[in-house]
Amino acid sequence: MKTVFENDPITFQVIRGALYGICGEMKTVMTRGAFSPLLSLSADFSCALLDHDGNVVAQGQDIPVHLGAMPFSAKGILESFPAETWKPGDAVLSNDPYSGGSHLPDMTMLSGIFESGQLIGFSASRVHWPDIGGASAGSSSVTDEIIKEGLRIPPVKIIKGGQLDPDVKTILFANVRVQKDRVGDFEAQVACNNKGVMRVDELVARYGGDVVKSVFAETQSYSQRLTEAVIKEIPDGVYSAEDHLDGDGFIVDQGDGPLKLKVSVTKRGTGLFFDFTGTGAQARGPMNAPIAVTASACYYVILALGKGEIPPNSGAYRLVEVNAPKGSLVNAAYPAPVVSGNTEMSNRVVDLLMMALAEAIPDHVVGGSYGCGGVWAIGGDDSVRNKRFVHLETTGGGMGASRAGAGLDGHRVHMGNTMNLPIEAVEASFPVEVDEYELIEGSGGQGVHRGGHGVRRSIRALVDGIEFSLSFERKYHPAPGIAGGKAGRPARFYIRHPDGSQTELGSKTVAGRLMTDEVLVMETAGGGGWGSA
């Protein structure tokens, strides 16, 4: 029997395109409804549609680390709430890194999609809440166990038959800062998921449930075939690389310490095997990645090698196998803290994989990047506006160069894809001024093509006692070049005091405090160059 793709390729392409379009429409609903600048302007969230087994069939042009990890969260949710237990109008919420999640601020919600009373799939979103409780404002500072990072939510059915569970809501929002804004963001997430359900319902009404479900399956097979073609271009062999992290907030690793990353990439035929054996044991601090994050980085590299021509979904991931030792930096075990594993470790893993594959395909990979999401968070009491506040933001840096040209400047690279948040929005909402926001000229590594420039961002406190935290990388381990290119300029972080003195900071901080007219200066790393000049 012929498939929809073979029998009616036009209908296949129309429905497949519609599924990706629905994800884009879900994103619009979220940005328009969210209260937090991190969501409404920076768009730190992702949308997807899944089949009834929790496999991604379509996703938005959103955050790679969210989306590659989405099937892990979905399967964790389905273990707690099997498909046969779902009813129309149900939605499940979870942020548990030990049940397929990435880190606690990323709240994943699945809403069931039904046809004639049968579950056929899910509308899904993963939203980075600017605060989920824990030891510091923004829930992103250095701690030594996940309990201190905030509220951990194993899969819970927060909406039943279209009705929000008031008890779950009460517990959830009693444990976060600035509750009104968090409730507003949550309601926007519910609306986002509902839009996905509604639009798929319309496709089912027009084409029939059997056709739509067939496209769910066939679009994954289509992506798998395209991925096979990309992998075939990599020569068979074994390719390795290793590197070290800056530190975890408790220790500094300048290249001979325990925070070691190691990978061996084996290519055979149409399969890729990523083996992280030899990577260091999980750290005391939050630079630990759950397995979903590590796998997501591996998936991203394959999609990147496809140059944007592979429709991203679970079919593209079937040919990838990942071995990450339990209890290591790349497969954290409870109670390891993980908040920076999602934002910083994920990008360092991508750089590591690029280093390994450079031996095989130097003309198709890029040099090292600034190696992080560049997360900074502030919070406290705003005496100017007479209210509490919390704000979290990502910061761009240098992307590695490639044979095709120079690396991008001041870009949120690889696993992060958040948009630039205008400084006017920050200054209008919080008691700070942005003294500097500029590219650091000359910070990209030299070569035939230079690496991208890093960014300098300076935040001046307008009130006393602003709590802040940093989570960055590449202060001690600059982004390496490729094919003979030079390394980029390292990162630097410090406080500039009113008397002109400076206090140096690490790339990760236990929550600190800024007093009036103190300036927090963040200088992200430049990217590695490509080719011998």
N, C-alpha and C positions, 0 to 999 in steps of 0.2 A: 504494500500500500504506500502510495506516494505521500510525502509530508506536505504541509502547507507551503513550505519553501519551494519544493519541486513542482507542486501542482498549480500554485498561484503565487508566484514570487512577488507580484505587486501588492497583494493583500498582506503578505508577510512583512514587506518593507514598510507599508503604511502603519501596521499595528506596532511593529518594532520601533519605528520612529515616534509613534504616539506615546509609547511607554517612557522613552527618554524625555519627551516633551512634558509629560506629566510630572516627572521629577523636577524639571525646571519651574513648572507652575507651583509646585509645593514650596520651592525655595522662595518664590515671590511672596507667597502667603506668609511665610515665616519672617522674612525681613520687614514686611509692612506691619506685622502685628507685634514684633518683639519690642520690649522696653529697653534692653541693654544695648549700648553702642557696639559691644562685641558681636552682637547678633544682627542688629538692624543695619549697621554700617560695615562692620568687618566680616560678617557672614561666616562666623566660626561654627558651622553646622553642616550636615549633609543629609541628603534625601535619597531614598531608594525604593524600588519595588521588588518583592521577593515572591518566589513560588511557595507552595504549601509545605515544602521541606525546609524552607529557610534559606534557599539559594538565591543570590542576587540575579535578577533578570534584567534590570536597568538601574542606572544611578545618575545623579546629577553631576554637573561639572563642579564638584565641591572639594572636600578634603580627603586626599588619598588615604591617610592613616585611619580615618573613620570608615571609609568604604571597604577597604580590604579586610578590615576586622568585622564588618557587619555580619557575614555568615556565622562567625563564631558566636556573636551575641545572640543571633536568631536561634542557633542550635541549643545554646544554653537556656534560652527562654522556653524552647519546645521540650526540653527535658523536664522542666518544672510544670509546664502546661502543654501536654500533648495535643496534637491537632484536633483530635476527636472531642476535646473538652471545650473548644472555643465556640462561642455563640456570636451572632451578629451584634455589632456594637461594642465588642470587647477590645480592650487595649491593655498591654502589659508593659511595664516600665522596669528598667534595670540599668545599673551602672557598675556591676560587680566585675572587677578585673579577673576574678577567679572563676567566672562563669561566662567567659567569652568577651568581657568588656576590655576597654583600653586603659582608662584611668577614671577616677571618681567624678571629675567635673563633666565627663561625657555621658549624658543621659540618653539611653536608647529606648525608643518607644516603638512597639509593633502594634498595628491595628489590623484586625482581620478583614479580609475581602471574601465575600460569599457569592455563590451563584446557586440558586434553587436550594438554599439552605446548606450547601456544602462549601467548606473552606477551600478556596483555590489559591490563596496567597495572602500577602501582607503589604500594607503601606508602612514604610519605616522611616524614622528620622533619628539622627544622633546629634544632639545639641550640647555644645559646651556651655554649661551654666557658669556664669562668672563667679559664683560662690556655691559651695556645697558643704559649708561648715568647716570644722577642723580647727587647727591651731592658729591659722592666720587668715587675714582677708585675702580673698581670691583663691584660697585652698590650693596654693601652688608653692609653698615654701618648703624648706628642708625639714623633714622629720625622720624618725627612725622606725616607724611602723605605720601600717595603713590605717589603724584606728585613729591616729592623729591627723590623717589627711582629710577626714570629713565623713559624711554619712554614706555608708556602703549599703546599697539596696540590691539584694538578690531579686530575681524576677518576682514581681508582684502585680496582680491584676488590679490596676488602678481605675479602670473604667469597665463596668459590667453592664452589658446591654444598653450602652449609651449613657449610663449614669456614673458620674464620678464618685468614687468611694470616699466619703467625707473623713473617715477615720485615717486612712492612708494619707490623705492630703494634710490633715492636721499634724501628723507626726513629721511628715516631710518638711513642711514649711516652718515648723518650730525649730528646725536645726540649721537654718541658713541665715545669712546676713541680708539685710534690706529685703524683707519678706515681700513687700508690695511688688517690687521689680521682678523678683523670682516668680511670683504667681503670674504676673503678666507674660513673662517669657514662656512659662509652662502652658498657659492658655493658647499662646501662639503656636506652640508645638502641637497641641491637640488639633488646632485648626488646620495646620499643615498636613497632618496625617489624614484628617477627614477629607481634605481636598483630593489626596491620592486615592482614597477609597471611592469617592464619588466619581472621579474620572475613569477609573477602571470599570466601575459599574456601567458607565456609559458605553465603554468599548464592548463589554459583554452583551449589553442590550442590542448593540448594532450588529455584531459579528457572531455572537453565540459563545457560550462558555467553552465549548470544546475547541473552537478555533483559537480563542485567546490563550487557553492553557497549552495548546500545541505550540504557539509562538513563544510562550514562556520557556518551553524546553528547547525549541529549535534555535532561538537566538543564542542560547548558551553553547550549543553545538557549533554554531557559526563562528563564535568567538574562539572556540577551541581550535577550529581548523586554521584560523588566521594566526593563532599563537604557535601552532605547530610549524608554520612556515617561517616565523621569526626565529624560533629556536634552532631550526635546521641550519640557519646561517652562521651559528656559532660552531667553531671547530670542536670535534669531540676531544675531550681531555679533562684534566683536573687542574683547577686554578685556585690559588690560595692568597690570602692577605691577612694581616693582623695590624692592630692599632691599639691605642689606649685612650680612655676618657680623661678629661681634665680632673675629675674628682666627683664626689657625691655629696659635697657639702660638709662632710666630716673629715675626709682625707683628700690630699692632693696627689695625683698620680702623674709624674712627669716622664713616664715612659718605662719604668721598671717596677711598677706597683701592681696591685691585684686587679685593677679595673681594666682588664685586657679583653679585647674583642678579637676573635679569630674565626675565620670561615674558610671552608673548602667547597668550591663549586664544581660539581661533576656534571659534565654534559655527555649524554649518550643518546644518539638518535634524536628523538623529539622530546626527551625528558631532561629536566634539570633538578639536581639534588643539592640543596644547600645544607651543609653540615657545620654547625657551630661548636662542635666538640673542641675543647681547649680554651673556650671563653671562660673568663673568671667567674667565681661564685657570686651570687647576688650580693649587692652592696648593702651597707647599713642605711645609707641615704636613698633618695627616691629615683636614682637612675636605673631602675630595674624595669625591663619591658615584659609585660605578659606575652604569652605565645602568640596571641592574636595580633599584637603590634609587630612582632618580629616577622611573622608570616606576611603581614600586610606590606612591609618594606620589600620583601622578596617579590610579591606580586607586582608592586609598583615598578620595580626594575624591568620586569618583563614587558609591562605595558609601555614603559618609556622606550624600550628598544623597538617597540612596534610603531613608534613615531606618530602616535595618535590615531592609527588606522584600525586598532582593535577595539570594538565596542566593549567597554569594561563591564564584566559580569562574572559570575562564578565559573562559567565555562572556560574563561581565560586562565583560571587558576588550577585546572585539573591536572596539568602536566608538571606542576611544581610540587616537589616534596621537600619538607623542612624538618631537620632534626636539630632540636635545641635542648640541651640537657636540662632537666628539671632542677630548679634551685640555682640556676645560673643567671647572669645579667640579662640574658635574652629569653628566659622562661621562668619568670619569678614565681616563687611559692609563698603562700601565706606564712607570716604576716608582713612580707616585704612591702615597703612603700613604693609606689609606681608612678607618681604624678609626672615626673620628668621623663620616664620611660617612653611615654606617648609622644611628647613634643621634642625632646632632645635626642634620646637614644634612637628613635626611629630614623632620624636623619643621619646619625652617625652610622647606623647599619647600612643605609643606602650608600654612603660614601665608601664603606668597607667593601660592599659588593662591587661597586664600580672599580675600586682598586684591583680586586681579584680578576674581574673580567677584562681589565685593560691589557692583560697579558694575551688574551685571545682575540679581542676586537678593539684595539686602541683607537680606531677611527670612528667608533660608534658609542663611546662612553664619554663622560665629562670628568673634569678634574674635581677635586674635593671642594665641598661647599663650606659655608660658615657653620654648618653642622648642627643646627638647632632650629627650634621655632622662635627662639628669642622672647621668652615669656617674662613679663614684669607685671607685678600686681601692686596696687596701693589700696588703702582703706583707712577708715577712722571716722572722726567727727568733724563735719564741715561747719565751722562756726560762722562762715559767711552766709551759707544757705540754711543754717540751723537744722541740719539733718545728718544722719549717718550715710556713709557712702562706701562703695567698693567698686573697683575697676580693674580689669585684667586686659592685657593687650599683647599681641605678638609684634616682633620687630624683624624687619628684613635684613639681609646681609648679602655677601657676595656668592654668586653661583660659579661653579667651575667652568673653565673654558673647554672648548672641544675643537675638533678639526673644522667644524662649520663656522666658528667665530668666537668672539670674546664672550665671557660669561656675563650673565645679566647682573646689573647693579642694583643693590638695595632691594632684592627680591626675596619673597618668602618661598623658599625652594622646596622641591621634592615633596615630602610628606605633608607639608602645610600648604594651604592654598587660600589663606584668608586675604581679604582685601585691605588696602591701606585705609587706616582710620584717620580722618582729617584732624589736625591739631586743634582746629576751631571747636570741634565737637567735644574734645577732651577738656579744653579750657572753659567751655560754657557749662560743663556738667560737674566739674570737680575742682577743689581748691588748689590747683597747680597752674603753672605757666610752663610752656615749652620754649626754653631759651634757644635750643639748637635742634634742627632736624635736617641733616644734610649728608650727602655722600662723602666718604673719606677718600679723597683723591689719592691715587697711587697705592691703594691698599690691596688691589688685585695682584696675584702672582704674575710675573713676567713670562713671556714665551712668544712663540709665533702668534698666538692669540692670548691675550691677558685674561686673568680671572676677573670676575665681577668685583666691584667696590663694595666695601662694608658701609655701615651707616652709623652716624653719631646722633644720639638722641639725648637731650639734657632736660630733666624735669625739675623745676624749681617749686619748692613747697611754699604755699601762701599761708599756712596755719601750722601750729606746733603739733608734733606727735603723729605725723602721717606714717602709718605702718607700710613697709614695702618689702618685697621679696623679688629675687632674680633667679632665673633658670636659663642659663646659656651654655655654650661650649666654645672650644677653640682658643681659650686663653693660653694654654700651655702646649697645645698640639695644633699648629696652624694647618690650614687646608692644603693637602699635598697637590702638586701639579701632576700632569700626566704626559707621557711621551716626551719627557725631558723638560717640561714646563716647571717653573719655580713655584714654591709655596706662597700662599697669600699671607698678608699681615695678620698677626694674632689679634684676638679680641682684648679689650681692656674695660674695666669697670671701676668707678671710684665716686666718692662724694666730694664735692667742692664746697668748702665752708666759707662763710661770709668774710673771714679774715684772709682768704686766699690759700689757706692750707688745704691739703687733700688727704683723704683716707682711702687707701686702696681696698678693693673688694674682690672676692673670688667670683667665678662665673656662676656659683650658686650660693645663696645666702639663707641662713636662718633669718627669720623675719627681723628687720631692723626698723629704725624710726628716723624720720627726717624732721628737723625743726625749721621754723620759718626762715626763708632765704637760703637754706641749704639746697644744693643742686645735685641730683643723682644723674651721673653721666654714664651712658651705655654706648660702647663702641664695638660693633659687631665685626667679625673677622671678614677678610677678603677671601675670594675664591682662588683656587689653584689655576695656574696657567697651563696652556697646552703647547707642546712642541718646543724644541731647542731653538732659541732665537739666533 
